[in-house]
Amino acid sequence: MHDRAEILSELRTILAEMFEVPPEAVTPDAGLYDELDLDSIDAIDLMVKLQDMTGKKVQPEDFKSARTVEDVVETVYQLVRG
């Protein structure tokens, strides 16, 4: 995972497998809570999965302001880039 497109693709797979979100619904501007129907517990589960995926420690504050898929992609991108 080196670029945003790869991260978005992986995120689509994770959201489909873990939360039964249709992959086509996972667009950069899709809202995590309003459009994709995630709740705070789902967000924690997603954070843990992203931590496993990146091998990087994910801090909850890194995701506090994430509201859209693009926010998550950007956060993961910054983590991976170090």
N, C-alpha and C positions, 0 to 999 in steps of 0.2 A: 504494500500500500504506500504509494509514493505521491500520488496526486489526488486532487479533490474528486475526480471522476471515479477513481477506484474506491475511495472512501464512501462515496454516495452509493455505489453499487453494493458494497459490503453492507452498508446500513440498510438498504432495501431488503437484502437477504435476511439479516438479523430481525428486522421488524416483521417480516412475513413469517419467519419461523417462530419467533417468541410471542408475538402479539396478534398474529393472523391479520396483519395489515396488508391489503392488496399492494403488490409492488408498484403498480402504476400510480397509486396514491402518494407514494413517497417522492415528492418533487421538492426542489430546494426551498420553495416558498410555503410548503405545507406546514401548518401549525402543529406542533407536537401534541398539544393538549386539546385544542378545539377541533382540528380536522382529523388527526390520527387517533384521537380518543385515548391517549395515554394518560395515566394518573401518576401521582408522585411515587408510588411503589414501582410502577413500570419504569419510570425514569431511573430509579436506583438500579433495577435489574439491567437496564440498558447500559448504565455506567459501568457496572461490573463486567458485562460482556465486552464493552469497548476496551476496558482495562486488559482483559484476557487477550483480545485481538491485537492490541498495540504493544503489549508487554511493558507499558508505562503506567505509573501510578496516576490515577485520575483523582483529582481533588473535587469534592462536591461543589466548591465555589466556582470551579471551572465551568460547571454546567448550570449554575443558578440562573444565569441570564439567558440560557438557551430557550428560545421559544419556537424556532423553526428548524426544519431539517438542515437548512444551510448553516445555522448557528452550530449545530452538532458537527457537521462536516468541517467547518472552520476550526472548531476547538480540537477535534481529533487531528486535523492537519498540523496545527501548531504543536501539539504534543509529539507527533511523529517526527516533525522537523527539529524538535528540541530547542 
